[in-house]
C-alpha cells in the first residue's frame, strides 16, 4: 500500500490491521509519535490525517485515508510551527514524552478554532495526558500560538 507521510510517499508492505503508530515507528523509522497506552486514551501517538488529529495507535494501516503529518513534518528548526515556537517560549516540556502528541493536538485544534477560550482549550486538550502536569503552561502556549496565528 502507499502512504504519504510528511510529504513523502512510501510504498509499504504491512498487514492491513497494523496500527499506523507501528507503521510510522517500526517500518518508516519516524519516532515522534510515542506509544503511551495503545487504547487512544493518552494522546502520545497523535498525528494529523489531512489536518485532523488522530490517535495513530487506533488507526489501522488499511484505514489511512489521506496525508499523514507527524511532529517531524509540522515545522522545521529554522521555521517552527507557531505551536512549536510557543511551546519553547513557554517552556512547556518537562520530561517531553507527551509533547509531540500535545503539539499535534494543539496545532489541529487551532486549525479549527483559531480563537479558543480556556474552556475550549481544556476540552480539546483533555485527551492528551501529561504526567508532569504542565497543563497551565500548555494553555498559555496555546493562547500565545493562537494570537500569532491570528496575526499571520
N, C-alpha and C positions, 0 to 999 in steps of 0.2 A: 504494500500500500504506500501511497505518497502522503507526506506530511510536511507542511510548511511551518517552520519554527524560526522565529526571529528573522523572517525574510528569506530564509534559505530552505529550498525544497529538498527533502530527504526521501529516499526510497528505503523502506524498512520491511523486514520480513519477521513479523511477530504474530503471536496468536491474537485473534480478534478481541479476546476478553482481557488482554494485558492492560493494566491500568496505565493511563498516559504518564503518570508520575514515573513508572519504571521505564517506559519508553524513553522519556527525557533523560533520566539519570543513568540508567544501565546500558541503553542502546546508543543514545546520542552523546552521552557524557556531559549533559547540561545539569549542573548540580545546584543551581539557585533554588529551585523548588525543593523543599525538605519533606521528609517523611516525619509526620508527627503522631498521627493516630490511626490513619487508614480508614476512617469512617466519616470523613468530611466534617469533623467536629472542632478542629483546632485552627484550620486555615494556613498551616505552614506550607502546604503544597499549592497554594493559589497561583494560578496563571490566568492569562486572558485568552479567550477564544473569540476572535473578532471583537475585541474590546470589552467583552463581558467577563467578569471574574468567575472562574470555575475552580472547583477543587479537583486537582488532577488525579488524586488517589481514587476518585469515584467515576472518572470518565474512561470508558474502555477505548482502546486504540481505534476500534472499528466505528466508534461513535463520534470521533473527532470530525467536526463539520466546520471548517473554517481555518483561519490562520491563528497559530498559537504564538503568543508572546510571553516570554519568561522575564524575570528581572534582568537577565543578561541583555535582552533586547529592548528594554524600556528606555534607557538613556545610555550615555557614554560618560566616561570620566571627564572628558572635555566639555560635554554638553548634557549634564544630568537632567532627567525629567524634573519638573518643579516639585514633585512629591519627594524625589530622592534628595534634592537640594534642601528642602525643608527638613527632612529627617536629619541631615547633617547639621543644619543651622540650629535645630532644637535639641541636638544630642539625644535623639530618641533611643538609639540602641544601647543596650547593656550587654547581654550575652550575644545578642544578634541572631539567635537561631530562628526566631519567628519573623524577622524583619522583611525578608523578601516577600513572604505571603502578606504581611501587613501593608507593605508598599504597593503591591499589586492590587490588593483590595481597595486601598485608598485611591489609587490612580483611576481604577474603573469607576468607583463611586463618584469621584469628582467629574468624570466624563459625562455622567448622567445628572449630577446635581452640583453645579458649579458654585452655589452659594448656600451651603448647608448650615443648619442650626446645630447647636450642641447635641440636642436630642437626636437629630438625624445622623450625625456623625456616630454617636454611641450605638444607634440601631444598626447602621451599616457596618460598623467595625466589630459588633458584638460576637460574630462568629470567628473572629481571629483572636486567639488566646496568646497572652504574653505572660510567661511565668515570672518575669522580672517586675511586672506591674507598672510599665511605663505609660499607662493609659492617659494620664494628663498631658504628657509630652506628645503622645500620638495625636490627641485632639488639637493641641496648639499647632503642631506641624501641619495637620490637615487644614486648619484655618489659614495658616500662612500660605500654603500651596494654593488654596482656593483664591486668595487675594492676588497672588502672582498670575494664576491662570486667567482670572477676570481682567487683569490689567493688560494681558497679552492678547 
